[in-house]
Amino acid sequence: MAHLRTGRYGFTLIEVIVVISVIGILVALLLPAVQSARGSARRLQCGNNLKNIGLAIHNHAEAHGRFPSGVGRYPADISFLVQILPQIEQATLYNSINMTDGMQNNANLTAYKQTPGLYTCPADGTSSAVGRLAKAVNYAGNAGRRAEGGEGVFINKPLSARDVQDGLSQTAGVSEWIIGPGYGHGTRENTTKYTLERFYSDSLLDLEAFARDCESLADVDGRRAPSSKGMLWLEGAINSTLYNHTLPPGKHSCEAPIAMDATTAGSYHSGINVLMMDGSLRFVNLNINPRVWFAAGTRAGGETEPSLD
């Protein structure tokens, strides 16, 4: 009679190596897909935040007859993000802000630390670690083509829909930007804003020269620390809560004595989410034609450039 063998069998070394190799190949194939899915989810969340900000802006307009201003005067210069706090169910935070002595007064330190989650984008991994106060904000309002031009929709006075003569669907309202701590980390990157030494005139040729110098960062003033982006979110100001359309998205942010300022939009996606003033959301490629981007930055420029689509 034959006897059944009851001994235990193990894997050979070659079999183990083959199994590990197969697992490694599967992980290598799946990892990019997982990362891509996470990136898409983060981009979607960042876009949803913008849609909710847009809804709050329009609810504010219904309540007050006008859109929030870029620089509110109470007499403090409060940001549009502060002005819409009641519309995002943050009335308690809004009421806690000292609006009489300036946004950077010590009484507002607690408010700075309570940055609403709606104002941060999960795709920007630095948003929880920037600065000494709190999370910086990843969304900024369109101030126009120049820092002081007043051509955008978030300027030093509240505007109505009739003031946006180019059309609400053709005018950028709020965009993503890459925040920065303001001290550069010792590298030159688009997370911060740099000061150039050269003086420029207000001519088109000098604007082109400024754009080239900002792109290469060849003329950075090493004596001045870079400015922060998105840190002082209570304050209505360029760098704090306002960007401009001087340069296309994804470019460095720079300023120069007297005449030039480029506080750019940007993101960690392949492009940027832009909220138009009609509440619609556009995804803009970083290679967008600069003329189209400039046109979207004005509310009444009368440009005939195509839309951001």
Summary of the structure (lengths in Angstrom):
residues: 309
radius of gyration: 24.3
end to end distance: 82.4
largest distance: 104.9
contacts: 998
relative contact order: 0.15
helix: 34%
strand: 13%
